[in-house]
Amino acid sequence: MNHGRLQSPILWKVLCAFFIGSLFSSLIFAWCVSKASLQSLWFRSAEFWIFPTRKLLLLAAGLFFLNLAGSYLVAHVNKWLSFSAYRLIIGVTLVVLVPVMVWSIEPLPALAQLLLFKFALALILSVALSVITRRWYTSLAIAMLIVSLTASLIAGIPYAFVSSVPTEWYEVSKFFANSTLLALLSGYWLAKSSD
């Protein structure tokens, strides 16, 4: 019985590199967000809701893309992945759209900002991966969009039952879920394209 690409040892090595990168970026995110002196920098209140500020969104996006870059570097050094430097530069240039997008949605209500940010992040990531690999995988792009929109809800299920957990730990669990799943999908996209 042939299971195709899921049995490829290179694929598993790439996925492990991206998972370990997600763990490191999540630890850095947890350290930054849990500092009591920085709470007002990361969160704002609107009525009875607590929303992330654009600085938290930029921190999350920055750490996520550093995670992807570091994981790719590990995979490249170990000769698991290799793509054209020119295409990598173009793909990374697309990532510059994330801060521009964060500042452009600032005047919108907080909930609209959050949804637009998640949607745009999945779209920018999918387009950047497509440029780097010269391949478009509709199923992976849709999976990235679904993960981006729903991982936060799934990560928040335990917090619905435990009300004594601080907001920053909910943000840490959301970041870990989003970062890990999107990084694994990105690693899979890259590994699938390099076959």
Secondary structure, DSSP 4 states (H G I P E B T S, - for coil): ---GGGG-HHHHHHHHHHHHHHHHHHHHHHHHHH-GGGHHHHEEEETTEEEE-HHHHHHHHHHHHHHHHHHHHHHHHTTS----HHHHHHHHHHHTHHHHHHHHTTTS-HHHHHHHHHHHHHHHHHHHHHHHHS---HHHHHHHHHHHHHHHHHHTHHHHH-TTS-HHHHHHHHHHHHHHHHHHHHHHHHHHHH-
